[in-house]
Amino acid sequence: MSACLKFTRRVWQSFMENKGHDHQCFPNLKILSAKPGELKASLKIEPYNLNRVGTVHGGLIMSLTDTIGSLAVATKGQYMTGVSVDIGTSFVKPAGRVGDELTVQAVVTGLGKSLAYTRVDFFNAQGQLAAYGHHTKYVGKSVGHKNDVKFSEDGEHVVEGKEID
Protein backbone atom coordinates (compact mmCIF):
# COMPACT_ATOMS: atom_id res chain seq x y z
CA MET A 1 0.00 0.00 0.00
CA SER A 2 1.36 3.44 -0.91
CA ALA A 3 2.31 5.85 1.85
CA CYS A 4 -0.24 8.37 0.52
CA LEU A 5 -3.10 5.87 0.62
CA LYS A 6 -2.13 4.70 4.11
CA PHE A 7 -1.89 8.30 5.38
CA THR A 8 -5.21 9.35 3.82
CA ARG A 9 -6.98 6.31 5.28
CA ARG A 10 -5.54 7.23 8.68
CA VAL A 11 -6.90 10.77 8.35
CA TRP A 12 -10.30 9.27 7.44
CA GLN A 13 -10.06 7.02 10.50
CA SER A 14 -9.55 10.13 12.65
CA PHE A 15 -12.77 11.59 11.16
CA MET A 16 -14.59 8.39 12.13
CA GLU A 17 -13.10 8.27 15.63
CA ASN A 18 -14.64 11.68 16.27
CA LYS A 19 -18.09 9.97 16.09
CA GLY A 20 -19.50 13.12 14.50
CA HIS A 21 -21.22 13.87 11.21
CA ASP A 22 -19.06 11.67 8.97
CA HIS A 23 -19.47 8.68 11.28
CA GLN A 24 -23.24 9.11 11.29
CA CYS A 25 -23.79 9.88 7.60
CA PHE A 26 -21.38 7.66 5.69
CA PRO A 27 -19.81 5.01 7.91
CA ASN A 28 -19.35 2.74 4.88
CA LEU A 29 -17.25 5.19 2.82
CA LYS A 30 -14.26 3.39 1.30
CA ILE A 31 -11.09 5.11 0.16
CA LEU A 32 -10.06 3.17 -2.92
CA SER A 33 -6.90 5.00 -3.98
CA ALA A 34 -4.88 8.07 -3.15
CA LYS A 35 -1.87 9.77 -4.63
CA PRO A 36 -0.74 13.33 -4.01
CA GLY A 37 -3.59 15.60 -5.07
CA GLU A 38 -5.95 12.81 -6.17
CA LEU A 39 -8.43 10.61 -4.34
CA LYS A 40 -10.91 7.91 -5.36
CA ALA A 41 -13.59 6.60 -3.01
CA SER A 42 -16.91 4.79 -3.06
CA LEU A 43 -20.04 4.67 -0.97
CA LYS A 44 -22.71 1.96 -0.97
CA ILE A 45 -26.08 3.70 -0.97
CA GLU A 46 -28.18 2.90 2.10
CA PRO A 47 -31.86 3.72 2.80
CA TYR A 48 -30.87 6.65 5.02
CA ASN A 49 -29.03 8.25 2.04
CA LEU A 50 -32.25 8.73 0.03
CA ASN A 51 -34.66 11.55 -0.60
CA ARG A 52 -38.43 11.05 -0.64
CA VAL A 53 -38.45 9.90 -4.30
CA GLY A 54 -36.03 7.08 -3.56
CA THR A 55 -32.80 8.44 -5.04
CA VAL A 56 -29.66 9.80 -3.37
CA HIS A 57 -30.42 12.96 -1.41
CA GLY A 58 -28.66 16.09 -2.65
CA GLY A 59 -27.61 16.85 0.91
CA LEU A 60 -25.56 13.65 0.92
CA ILE A 61 -23.74 14.77 -2.22
CA MET A 62 -23.12 18.22 -0.70
CA SER A 63 -21.83 16.69 2.51
CA LEU A 64 -19.60 14.28 0.61
CA THR A 65 -18.23 17.22 -1.41
CA ASP A 66 -17.05 18.64 1.93
CA THR A 67 -15.61 15.41 3.32
CA ILE A 68 -14.04 14.13 0.12
CA GLY A 69 -12.59 17.57 -0.59
CA SER A 70 -11.00 17.46 2.85
CA LEU A 71 -9.59 13.99 2.22
CA ALA A 72 -8.17 15.21 -1.09
CA VAL A 73 -6.25 17.84 0.91
CA ALA A 74 -4.98 14.99 3.11
CA THR A 75 -3.44 13.37 0.02
CA LYS A 76 -1.07 16.33 -0.02
CA GLY A 77 0.24 15.27 3.41
CA GLN A 78 -1.92 17.50 5.60
CA TYR A 79 -3.22 15.69 8.66
CA MET A 80 -5.47 18.58 9.70
CA THR A 81 -7.37 19.51 6.55
CA GLY A 82 -8.56 23.01 7.45
CA VAL A 83 -12.04 24.49 7.51
CA SER A 84 -14.49 25.13 4.70
CA VAL A 85 -14.88 28.65 3.37
CA ASP A 86 -16.80 27.90 0.15
CA ILE A 87 -18.56 24.86 -1.17
CA GLY A 88 -20.95 24.17 -4.00
CA THR A 89 -22.37 21.27 -5.95
CA SER A 90 -24.14 20.91 -9.29
CA PHE A 91 -26.44 17.96 -9.91
CA VAL A 92 -26.45 16.34 -13.36
CA LYS A 93 -28.22 12.93 -13.10
CA PRO A 94 -29.66 10.75 -10.34
CA ALA A 95 -26.79 9.42 -8.23
CA GLY A 96 -28.36 6.08 -7.38
CA ARG A 97 -30.72 3.99 -5.30
CA VAL A 98 -30.32 1.62 -2.35
CA GLY A 99 -27.60 -0.94 -3.01
CA ASP A 100 -25.90 1.06 -5.77
CA GLU A 101 -22.26 2.05 -5.45
CA LEU A 102 -21.57 5.78 -5.77
CA THR A 103 -18.01 6.44 -6.98
CA VAL A 104 -16.22 9.67 -6.12
CA GLN A 105 -13.08 11.23 -7.59
CA ALA A 106 -11.46 14.34 -6.15
CA VAL A 107 -8.58 16.50 -7.31
CA VAL A 108 -6.73 19.26 -5.49
CA THR A 109 -6.80 22.03 -8.07
CA GLY A 110 -4.74 24.44 -5.98
CA LEU A 111 -2.94 24.54 -2.65
CA GLY A 112 -1.36 27.69 -1.29
CA LYS A 113 -0.24 28.97 2.09
CA SER A 114 -3.75 29.67 3.28
CA LEU A 115 -6.27 28.16 0.84
CA ALA A 116 -6.82 24.78 -0.80
CA TYR A 117 -9.16 24.24 -3.75
CA THR A 118 -10.69 20.92 -4.77
CA ARG A 119 -13.06 19.53 -7.38
CA VAL A 120 -15.13 16.46 -6.54
CA ASP A 121 -16.88 14.37 -9.22
CA PHE A 122 -19.61 11.81 -8.44
CA PHE A 123 -20.44 8.88 -10.72
CA ASN A 124 -23.54 6.68 -10.48
CA ALA A 125 -23.52 2.88 -10.84
CA GLN A 126 -23.76 3.25 -14.64
CA GLY A 127 -20.54 5.32 -14.64
CA GLN A 128 -22.36 8.53 -15.55
CA LEU A 129 -21.41 11.87 -14.03
CA ALA A 130 -24.15 12.41 -11.46
CA ALA A 131 -22.84 15.57 -9.79
CA TYR A 132 -19.73 17.65 -9.34
CA GLY A 133 -18.66 19.99 -6.61
CA HIS A 134 -16.02 22.49 -5.63
CA HIS A 135 -14.63 23.00 -2.16
CA THR A 136 -12.38 25.75 -0.85
CA LYS A 137 -10.68 25.24 2.52
CA TYR A 138 -8.75 27.60 4.76
CA VAL A 139 -5.61 25.65 5.64
CA GLY A 140 -3.47 28.50 7.01
CA LYS A 141 -3.66 27.36 10.63
CA SER A 142 -3.57 23.63 9.89
CA VAL A 143 -0.24 23.61 8.05
CA GLY A 144 2.65 22.40 10.19
CA HIS A 145 0.75 19.88 12.32
CA LYS A 146 3.04 17.32 13.94
CA ASN A 147 1.54 14.57 11.75
CA ASP A 148 1.97 16.40 8.42
CA VAL A 149 4.19 14.67 5.88
CA LYS A 150 5.55 15.14 2.37
CA PHE A 151 5.27 12.33 -0.14
CA SER A 152 7.41 11.33 -3.07
CA GLU A 153 5.88 12.58 -6.32
CA ASP A 154 4.13 9.24 -6.90
CA GLY A 155 2.94 9.03 -3.27
CA GLU A 156 4.68 5.73 -2.65
CA HIS A 157 6.98 6.99 0.12
CA VAL A 158 7.09 9.59 2.88
CA VAL A 159 10.11 11.81 2.16
CA GLU A 160 9.65 14.24 5.04
CA GLY A 161 7.92 13.79 8.38
CA LYS A 162 7.01 10.65 10.26
CA GLU A 163 4.79 8.00 8.71
CA ILE A 164 1.82 7.39 10.99
CA ASP A 165 0.22 4.02 11.67
N, C-alpha and C positions, 0 to 999 in steps of 0.2 A: 504494500500500500504506500502511495506517495506521501511525503511529509505534509504536503498541502492538504490532501484529503483527510489525513489523520488529524491535523490541526483544526480544520473546519468542522469535522465531526465532533471534536472536543468542545469547540465553541457552541455548537448546537446542543450538546449535552448540558452545558452550563445554562442555556436557555431553559431546558427541560427541568433541570434541578431547581430552578426558581419556582416551579409549580404555578406560574402565572398564566397569562393569556395563551402563549404558544403551547404549553402543556395541555391546556383545556381544549383548544381549538383544532390542533393538528398533531396529536400525539403519534400518529403513524407516518409522519413525514420522513422520507428516506433521502439522504444525500447520496447520490449515485456517483458523482465524480466532481473533482475540484482541481483546478490548476490556477496559478496566479491570475486573478482577474476574471475567472470564469467558473461557473457553478452549474451543475445539473442535479435536479432532484425530482422526486415523484411523490404523489399523495393519492392513496386509495380513497375514493369518495365514499363517505359514510352518510347515513340518514340525517345526521345533525349538520351536514354541510349543505343542505338543500334549501331552496326557497319554496314558496307555496305551490309552484307549478312543477316541482319535482326535478329541477335542474340545479346545478351548483349556484349558490347564492353569491351575488356580486360582492358582498361584504367579505366573503372568504377570499376571493381573488384580491381584493384591496389589502386585506390583512397579510396575505402571503406575499404581496408586492413588498410590504414593509419588512417582513421577516427574511425573505429570500434576498432582498437587497442588502440587508444587514450581513447575511452569511456570505454574500459576494464580497463585501468589504473584508470579511475574515480571510478570504482566500489570498488577500494581499498581506497577510501576517498580522493583522490587528485583532487582538483578543477582545478588547472592548470596541464595539463597532459604532459608537457615537449615538446621536439622537437625531430623529427625523426633523427636517425643516420644510420639506416639500414632498408630496407624494401624489401620484395620479395614476389612473388606470382607464384604459379604453377597452370596451367589450366588443368583440367581433362576431363570435358564434357561441352557441351553448358549450359550456366547458365539460359537461358530463352529467351522468346519473349515478345512483348508488352502484357500487362495484366497479365502476370505471376507474382507470388510472389517469390522473392528471399529471402531465409532465411539465416541468418548469426549467427554463434556462435563463441564467442571469449573467450579465457582463458588467464589469466596472468600466464605465466610459470615461471617467476622470477621477483622479485622486490627488488633491493638493494638500497644503498644510492645514487647512481648516474645513474643507468640504470634500465629500465623496459623492459621485454621481453614478447611478446604476440604471440599467434597463433590464426589465424582467419580462420574458415571453412565456405564455401559457399555451400548451397544446392539449387538445382533447384526445380521447382514445383512438380517434381516426387519424391523428397526426396533424389535424388542422389547427391553425392559429386561432385560439379562442379569445385571447385577451393579451394586452401588453401594458406594461406599466413603467413608470419612471420613479426614481426615489433619490432624493438628495438628503445627505446626512451631514451633520456637523460633527467632525471628528477631531477638532482642535484640542480638546481636553482629554481625548482618549488615546492619542498618540503617545508612545513611550511607556505604556503599561509594562509591568515586569514580565508578562507572558508574551509580549509581542515578539515576532520573529521576522526574519527575511529568508525567502526561499530562493533556491537556484531558479534560473529562468523557466525551466520546465516544471518546477514545483516538486521535484523528486527529493530534494534534500534541504534541510535547514542550513543556511550559510552564516547566519548571525542570530544570536539568541539561543535560548535553551528549548529543545523540543519537549513538549509536554505530553504526558501520558493520558 
